[in-house]
């Protein structure tokens, strides 16, 4: 019987982070200063009247990819970092948004003064779906 070892395999792919920001300014230098200020303060991704995020994407830079392998020698895997938590949060938020869309589609018009919950929940939810929603809520309220 073969004993399995733990490894961490790292892939490093060169990329370019391309960001385009719309700003109103009297000249090129001021436009650059406003955009850099928004980037450096982290407000770039917030909706502001002073600037508008137009594009934010990553592009691979060539075909090169470095690979590294680290054997853990009996140590446990490290805990996932913030990037993994962010991806999980986004996935859970999308799931909750999908559910909200189902409810909104099934809901009566907003012109009605009283919402008949029996009619609203004619959308049938399985026990599994309800449990999935219950599992999602603590993660989303923690944000």
C-alpha positions in Angstrom: 0.0 0.0 0.0 1.4 3.4 -1.0 1.5 6.1 1.6 0.3 9.5 0.2 2.3 12.7 0.9 0.9 16.2 0.9 2.2 18.7 -1.6 1.4 22.3 -2.4 1.7 23.0 -6.1 2.0 26.6 -7.1 1.4 28.0 -10.6 2.6 31.5 -11.3 1.3 33.0 -14.5 2.5 36.5 -15.5 -0.5 38.8 -16.1 -1.4 42.4 -16.7 -4.0 44.0 -14.5 -5.8 46.5 -16.8 -7.9 49.2 -15.3 -9.7 52.0 -17.0 -11.2 54.9 -15.0 -13.3 57.7 -16.4 -12.5 61.1 -14.7 -13.3 64.7 -15.5 -10.3 67.0 -15.3 -8.9 70.2 -16.7 -5.8 68.5 -18.1 -4.0 65.2 -18.5 -1.9 65.6 -15.4 -4.9 66.3 -13.2 -6.8 63.3 -14.7 -3.8 61.1 -13.9 -3.6 62.5 -10.4 -7.3 61.9 -9.7 -7.2 58.3 -11.1 -4.0 57.5 -9.1 -5.5 58.9 -5.9 -8.6 56.7 -6.4 -6.5 53.7 -7.0 -4.1 54.3 -4.1 -7.0 55.0 -1.6 -8.9 51.9 -2.7 -11.9 54.0 -3.6 -11.5 53.1 -7.3 -14.1 50.3 -7.0 -16.6 52.5 -5.2 -19.3 54.4 -7.1 -18.3 58.0 -6.9 -19.2 61.2 -8.8 -15.5 62.0 -9.2 -14.6 58.9 -11.2 -16.2 56.0 -12.9 -14.7 52.5 -13.2 -14.9 51.5 -16.9 -12.8 48.3 -17.1 -11.1 46.0 -14.6 -9.7 42.8 -15.9 -6.6 40.5 -15.8 -4.9 39.3 -19.0 -2.3 36.6 -19.3 1.1 38.1 -20.3 2.5 35.5 -22.7 2.7 31.7 -22.5 5.2 31.4 -19.6 4.1 29.6 -16.5 6.3 28.8 -13.5 5.5 25.7 -11.4 6.7 25.0 -7.9 6.1 22.0 -5.7 6.6 22.0 -2.0 6.3 18.8 0.1 4.8 19.3 3.5 6.6 16.4 5.3 3.6 15.4 7.4 2.4 19.0 8.1 -1.2 19.8 7.5 -2.3 22.0 4.6 -2.3 25.7 5.5 -5.7 27.4 5.9 -7.1 29.0 2.8 -6.2 32.7 2.5 -8.4 35.7 1.9 -8.5 35.2 -1.9 -10.2 31.8 -1.4 -12.7 33.3 1.1 -13.5 36.0 -1.4 -14.2 33.5 -4.1 -16.4 31.4 -1.8 -18.3 34.6 -0.7 -18.9 35.6 -4.3 -20.2 32.1 -5.1 -22.5 32.1 -2.1 -23.7 35.6 -2.9 -24.6 34.5 -6.5 -26.5 31.6 -5.1 -28.5 33.8 -2.8 -29.1 36.3 -5.7 -30.4 33.5 -7.8 -32.9 32.6 -5.0 -33.9 36.2 -4.7 -34.7 36.3 -8.4 -36.9 33.2 -8.1 -38.8 34.9 -5.2 -39.1 38.2 -7.1 -40.4 36.4 -10.2 -43.0 34.6 -8.1 -44.0 37.7 -6.0 -47.1 39.7 -6.7 -46.9 43.1 -8.1 -45.6 45.9 -5.9 -49.0 47.7 -6.3 -50.7 45.3 -4.0 -50.8 46.5 -0.4 -50.8 43.1 1.2 -48.6 40.2 0.2 -50.3 36.8 0.3 -47.3 34.6 1.5 -49.1 31.4 0.4 -49.3 32.8 -3.2 -45.7 34.1 -3.0 -44.3 30.8 -2.0 -46.1 28.8 -4.7 -42.5 28.4 -5.7 -41.7 25.0 -4.3 -38.5 24.8 -2.4 -37.0 21.4 -1.5 -35.6 20.8 1.9 -32.2 20.8 0.3 -32.8 24.3 -1.2 -33.9 25.6 2.2 -30.9 24.1 3.9 -28.6 25.6 1.2 -30.1 29.0 1.9 -29.7 28.6 5.6 -26.1 27.6 5.1 -25.5 30.7 2.9 -27.0 33.4 5.2 -24.3 33.3 8.0 -21.6 33.8 5.4 -23.3 36.7 3.7 -24.3 38.5 6.9 -20.7 38.3 8.1 -19.6 40.6 5.3 
